[in-house]
Amino acid sequence: MLLKYFRIRRLRLPLLALLALNITWFTYYHVKQSLTPSDIEMLNIDLDSTDPLAEISTTNANYAEAVEELIANIPSSVIDMNYNIPKTDKEPIFQDPRLTYGLILNLLNKDPSVTSIPFHWADWVDLSLLNHQMNKPFEERLKCKDMIPQINLQSDDDKEKCTNDPRYFGCIDTKDLTSQELKQYGVNSHEELPGFIQFEHTVFSSNEFVRNIQAKTYVLAHMPLPYKVVFLNDYGDDIILDVHKGKIDSLLEDYHQSSINPLSEFEKLRSPSAYLSPYSPEPIIQMTSDMFNYTRLELINAADKMRQRSNLNKLEQSYLYSMLASIKSRYPEDTEEPYFREATLRVDSENSDSGWHYDWRFFNGKLKKKARTAVILERLLRNWFKFTEKYGIVSWIAHGPLLSWYWNGAVFPYDNDLDVQMPIRHLTKLGQLYNQTLVVEDLHEGVGKYLIDVGTYIHNRDISRNENHIDARFIDVDSGVYIDITGLAIGETKRFSRAKQTSNIHDRRKHYYQIDDLVPLKLSMLNGVPCYINNKVVGNLHQEYRSGIRRKTYQDYYFSGKLNIWIHFETAKKVFEANDYQKHNGILNKLKMRKLIDEMTDDKVFEMFNNDHELAMEYRLASSVHEFHMKELEYLIHPINRYRVEDKTEITDEYKEFLKKNVKLHEPFRESLFQYERINGGLDEFYARAYRELDRIEVSE
């Protein structure tokens, strides 16, 4: 009996601990079930809050006002469009979009019958990096042979082939060009070109400076002309022009004034009746499954019909080639060639950017600064959706941008590209009517230009085995950054979905959907830009990212529910004492840092924004859409408990009226890329380093 007593006594503490654990669990469970919908941790936001500055005004009103004043003093996005024409050419290659646009629009004002303009890429893209080579004697300029040690050749066989014939990596020495080739390039002598020309993409990686000069020689001498140029006009009809080979020098010779203003010339071309904004996207877009249906038989019949037509223009010829190539590539086996090529960069101890997010032709340096990245992505998104709305192309944000929209209606600060999807019917429309169109943004907002590039094999809708997962791109030709465009179609590839039904609408990368996952599309805003989202946001995000809508950390970023933005730990470190966030060994304690960010006082907020104006800009943007985003989520999602939400699919008249009233196209939040890079010197440091690095390359005789 005594032995049994001691055995029970030894179990007393474990039993008490178990009892305490059970009490804790049942208490937690009861509280969890009693939480109101506005306590959804999954969202990390308060659905009842409507004041974007409410959270930072709880400790010191003076600092809250200081934050607002700091944000209000951020420079305007408007640039001076007046351009003073230099009397003499200072550099062999010179380009300013204000001069190019001004001369072209002046030509149209003088002669309204003009439908085609002279076009040379050197007038439209900044190739001034090549002046580093062009200002040297011809024999001292870099040659193909000098590039070989700079590219990543991993096998002796590749090295031997490149040495024997540089064409193996897409390079040709300028001195070897024939007179006919020089004429094709628009020059009269070898001295008017760099020492080498990259005439096609090379898979061999290199550093960003070598990649840059390769890209610019290609654009200078070998880049095909676009089929059309479209000047967007937000308050009327766009200016649509054909192009022919030629430079604006001839237009400059006929222009006898000392300055030019493209915006003034643009205003003259607009009719007075066209000043009311026509921008009014539909709040809801309904689509049937027909928009996703594109059969092989239909493709073959359309190609046969088009082949019988005569006098096809370049765009039509290109589309016919695309159809025929797609048909041919499927039989007897898959022979598709990869269409899009990226600026593959050498990854080593000094570089972690592989270059897969830049079009190689327009690559202009890595995205190192948040401010530059944000400027590029905002203008890309803005001009894509303005163009597609105007021309009846339906698309919606997807993947990373959709996830970032979910959190705070803005783009992730660590993202460097954008993704949209569209039904196959609209993808083929994009290819048939607008492929190789250079889109110029409305000159009231900037001078950006974007190339619509549609892949050859868009008519093949099975899963690609040859890297053609992306169907088209909307490319910023000043940076090489782009929007990935993927078409969705009903295909032969099916899989069992989460709802135990077959999902046979998919892209070419194994993203599967049912029709009601996607439509109806709903109007929203991302970064303050009107855009569309799919029907079942939560379901689609959960399938693709699992915990993406719950996880408040990504790498070294943390989402602040207080400020409604993502904050990098390195940024936060600058306003806190090291002892408050470090472990005993000096390593960052992420749990402590998260707590510090969550409990940040207004003086710390002000200090952080004062140290990082781009973060202040992100806060300004998130704050501007905060109230709208909170309200739209009430229409879009239904909270089940603290950790789970589900999609609301009912579309009420109240919701549609809410969208009509609140979704507006506002002015850009940030300066234009031209202003950032060319006016304010945002690329000066990169160019200076590029010159130093290129000078270190030994030049062969």
Helices and strands as residue ranges (DSSP letters): H 2-10, H 12-34, G 37-39, G 55-57, H 61-72, E 83-84, H 97-110, E 116-119, G 121-123, G 128-130, H 131-134, G 138-140, H 144-147, G 148-150, H 156-164, G 166-169, E 171-173, G 174-176, H 179-184, G 190-192, E 196-198, H 208-221, E 228-231, E 239-245, H 249-253, E 259-260, H 262-269, G 272-274, E 284-285, G 289-292, H 296-307, H 314-330, G 360-362, H 370-390, E 396-397, H 400-408, E 418-423, H 424-434, E 437-440, E 449-454, E 472-476, E 482-496, E 502-506, E 512-513, H 515-518, E 521-526, E 529-533, H 537-545, G 546-549, E 553-554, E 557-560, E 565-568, H 569-573, H 578-581, H 590-598, H 602-611, H 613-636, E 637-641, E 644-647, H 653-662, H 673-674, I 675-679, H 684-695
